[in-house]
Amino acid sequence: MKFGKQLVKASGASTQLCNVSDWLDYKGLKKLLSSFPSSKDAEGNPCEKPNETIRTSVHEREFFTLLKKELEKVTKVFKQLKVSLLQQVTVLNLQQVRVLQLFHALQSSTPKKLELDRLLHMQLELNVKTHLDLILLESYAVLNYVGFR
């Protein structure tokens, strides 16, 4: 599978974590590059000094302006998601400590044990959701990084 398709698939799978628009606009960058005039002469031969043409090109500035904007967007989103998930992990750790304390205190009480089982189940669901979000964040970071290599 081509990289662009992998990126679209990953961005669609991570909508619970972030918006599709928060991902690298790989397709837009690629489209912009393909719209630039060729560095070949009229006969189809490569120019003698294509790098000099590129360095002074309006197209190059346009591409790198968009690339910089995309990098800044991805970096900003990643930092926001990381902070949010770290806060979520901190809350989960505190809740887990409380649930374990409650578990030890109420082990002998049958009616309270049902409530404890419900709390443990809720804690497990929150842990699983957070774990999935962390995996999605890792995928976001890796795939966006690969897009810039």
N, C-alpha and C positions, 0 to 999 in steps of 0.2 A: 504494500500500500504506500502511496506517495505521502510525503510529509504533510502537505497541505490538507489532504483528506484525514490524516491522523489528527491533525490539529483541530479540524472541524468536529470530528467525532468526539475528541476529548472535551472540547468546549461545550458541546451539547450534553455530555454526560455529567458536567459539573455545575449545572445551573442552580443546584441547591447551595452552592458555595459562592458563586459569583455569576455575573451576567456574561453572555457570549461576547458582548462588546468589550469586556475587560481583557480579553485575550489579544495577543499579537495579531494585527491585521496582515497576516502573511499574504493572503490573496491580493489585498490592495497594494502591498509593496511590490509583489511580483508583477502585478498588472502595470504598475507605474514603470517598472524597469523595462518591461516588454514594449512600452509605448515610446521609448526613447529611440532616436534615430540611430541607425547602425554606424559602427566605426569602420565601415568599408567604403571604398571608393565606388565610382559609378560602374566599374567593371566587376565588382564583387570581391576585390582583393582587399586584405586588411590594410588600414592606413599605416604609414611608416611610424608615426608617433601617436598611437591611440591614447596613451596615458596623458599626454599634454592636452589633447582634446577633452578628455574626461575631466581633468583638473579645472578647466575653465568653463565647464558646461553648466548652463542654467539647470539642466536636467539633474545633474549630480547634486546641486544644492537643493533642489526640490526633493530628491530622494532622501538625502541625509537629514533634511528638515523633518520629513515624515517619519523616518527611522528614529530620530531623536525623540519625537513626540510619542511614538509607540513605546520606546524604551522607558520613558518617564511614566507613561500610563501603567505599564506592566509593573514597574518598580513600586509605584504608589499603591496599586491594588494589592500586590504581594505583602507590602509592609502592613497595610490595614488588616488583611486577612490573618497575618501572623499574630498581630497584637490581639485581635479578637479571639483567635483560637487559643492563645496562651492564657488569656483571661478565663476562657471556658475550661481549660485543663485545671487551672488553679481552683475554680469553683468546684469542679468534680472531685478534686483531691480533698477539699474541705468536707464536701458532702460524704465522701467515702469514709473519712475518719469518723464523722458523726454516726453514720449507719453502723459501722463496726462497734462503736461504743454502745449504741443502742442494742445491738445484737448480743453483746456480752452481758448487758444489764437485764435483758428480757428473755434469756434463754429458757427459763423455767416456766414462764407464763404462756399458756396455750393461746388465749385470745389475742394477746399482744404479738405472739409469734406469727399469726396470719398477717397482721399489719407490717411486721418486720419483713416477711417474705415479699409483700407487695413493694416495700421500699427498696429491697435488694434487687427486685426485678426492674424497677424504674431506674435504679442506679446503673444496672447492667446495660439497659437500653441507651441511656445517655452516654455511657462509655463507648458503646459500639458506634453511635452516631458521631461522636467526637473523633474516634479513630478513623472513620470513613472521611470525615472532613479533613483530617490531617493528611490522609493519602491523596485526596483530591488537591490539596494545597501543594503537596510534593509534585504531583503530576503537572499542575499549573506552572510551577517553577521550572521543572525540567524541560517541558515541551516549549515554553517560551524561550528558555535559554538556548535550546537546540536551534530554534528559529533564527537566532542571531549569529550562529557559528558559521 
